Amino acid sequence: MTEKLTFEELLERDGQIAYTNKGVSMMPLLRQSRDVMLISKKGQAGCKKLDAVLFRRPGPNGPDAYVMHRILRVNGDGTYWIVGDNCMSGETVKEEQILGVLTGVVRSGKTIATDDWRYRLYVNTWCRCYPVRFALKKARVFAGRCLRRLRGRGGQK
């Protein structure tokens, strides 16, 4: 029988892990159940803005969850404000919750390292337009709500 290790134990033992993406919070960078994340144990220097990090989110009533999101701000108190590339709301994470840092993505058998110019272009373009993406998504939700109300009134007598 194979021993089942946690991400923490694997990172401590091997210094890195490769794991298939689950979920859609990091789209379009990571495609669910298709891309492989290459994650290395975080360094002593800590993390920096725009790093995609693996962290452990405490479960309120159940088991903790492992989550990969991107640091959009390093707070003055040493915490990080992070958001998934496909998310609008963020959360604050403490340094001790962060387990590792994304170092590459394997897509269709090809590895794209985080220091590759294509990855850096994606990160800088996608993350720097976060406020615009956030505003557009809010406007889209508001417009949808208005349309549903208008359609609902049209059917009433």
C-alpha positions in Angstrom: 0.0 0.0 0.0 1.3 3.4 -1.0 1.7 6.0 1.7 -0.4 9.1 1.1 1.6 12.3 1.8 0.3 15.9 2.1 1.6 18.6 -0.2 3.6 19.9 2.8 5.3 16.6 3.3 6.0 16.2 -0.5 7.5 19.7 -0.7 9.6 19.1 2.4 10.8 15.7 1.1 11.3 16.5 -2.6 11.4 20.3 -2.8 8.8 20.3 -5.6 5.6 18.7 -6.7 3.8 18.3 -10.0 0.0 18.3 -9.7 -2.9 18.3 -12.2 -5.0 21.4 -11.8 -8.5 21.1 -10.3 -10.9 24.0 -10.4 -11.3 27.1 -12.6 -10.1 29.9 -10.3 -6.8 30.2 -12.2 -8.2 30.2 -15.8 -7.1 31.1 -18.4 -3.6 30.2 -17.1 -4.5 26.8 -15.8 -7.1 24.5 -17.5 -9.0 22.2 -15.2 -7.9 18.6 -15.2 -5.6 19.2 -18.2 -2.6 21.3 -17.1 0.0 20.3 -14.6 1.3 22.8 -12.1 5.0 22.6 -11.2 5.3 23.9 -7.6 8.5 24.4 -5.7 8.9 24.9 -1.9 8.9 28.6 -1.1 12.3 30.2 -0.5 13.5 31.9 2.6 13.1 35.3 1.0 9.3 34.8 1.0 6.9 35.6 -1.9 6.5 38.6 -4.1 3.8 40.4 -6.0 2.4 38.4 -9.0 3.7 35.0 -7.7 1.1 32.3 -8.0 1.3 30.5 -4.7 -0.1 27.2 -3.2 -1.6 27.8 0.2 -3.7 26.0 2.7 -7.0 27.6 3.4 -8.5 26.6 6.8 -11.8 24.8 6.4 -14.5 26.4 8.6 -16.3 23.2 9.3 -14.3 20.5 7.5 -10.9 19.7 6.1 -8.5 22.5 4.9 -8.3 23.2 1.2 -5.2 23.6 -0.9 -5.6 26.6 -3.2 -3.5 28.1 -6.0 -4.0 31.9 -6.4 -1.9 34.9 -7.3 -0.4 37.6 -5.0 -1.7 41.0 -6.1 -0.5 42.9 -3.1 2.1 42.4 -0.3 0.6 44.1 2.8 2.6 46.1 5.2 2.0 43.5 8.0 3.7 40.7 6.0 0.4 39.2 4.8 -0.6 38.9 1.1 -3.8 39.8 -0.7 -4.4 37.1 -3.3 -6.9 36.5 -6.0 -7.4 33.7 -8.5 -6.8 34.8 -12.1 -10.5 34.0 -12.8 -11.9 35.4 -9.6 -13.1 38.8 -8.6 -12.8 38.7 -4.9 -9.6 38.1 -3.0 -8.5 37.1 0.5 -5.7 37.8 2.9 -3.2 35.0 3.5 -0.5 34.8 6.1 3.1 33.9 5.2 2.8 30.6 7.2 -0.2 29.5 5.1 1.9 29.5 1.9 3.4 26.2 1.0 5.0 26.7 -2.4 5.3 28.9 -5.5 4.4 28.0 -9.1 7.5 27.6 -11.2 6.0 26.3 -14.4 3.0 24.9 -16.2 2.9 21.8 -18.4 0.4 22.1 -21.2 0.1 19.6 -24.0 3.5 18.1 -23.0 5.3 21.4 -23.2 6.6 23.2 -20.1 6.3 26.9 -19.7 8.5 28.2 -16.9 7.4 31.2 -14.9 10.5 33.1 -16.1 9.6 32.5 -19.8 8.7 35.7 -21.6 5.2 34.4 -22.6 4.3 33.6 -19.0 5.6 37.1 -17.8 3.6 38.8 -20.6 0.4 36.9 -19.5 1.0 37.8 -15.9 1.7 41.4 -16.5 -1.2 41.9 -18.9 -3.8 39.9 -17.1 -3.0 41.0 -13.5 -2.5 44.7 -14.3 -5.9 44.9 -15.8 -7.6 43.4 -12.7 -9.4 46.6 -11.8 -10.9 46.8 -15.3 -11.8 43.1 -15.4 -13.5 43.6 -12.0 -15.5 46.6 -13.1 -16.6 44.9 -16.4 -17.7 41.8 -14.5 -19.7 43.9 -12.1 -21.3 45.8 -15.0 -22.2 42.5 -16.7 -23.8 41.1 -13.6 -25.8 44.4 -13.1 -26.9 44.4 -16.8 -28.0 40.8 -16.5 -30.0 41.6 -13.4 -31.7 44.5 -15.1 -32.6 42.4 -18.2 -34.1 39.7 -16.0 -36.3 42.3 -14.2 -37.4 43.8 -17.5 -38.3 40.4 -19.0 -40.2 39.5 -15.8 -42.3 42.7 -16.0 -43.0 42.2 -19.7 -44.9 38.9 -19.0 -47.1 40.4 -16.2 -50.6 41.9 -16.8 
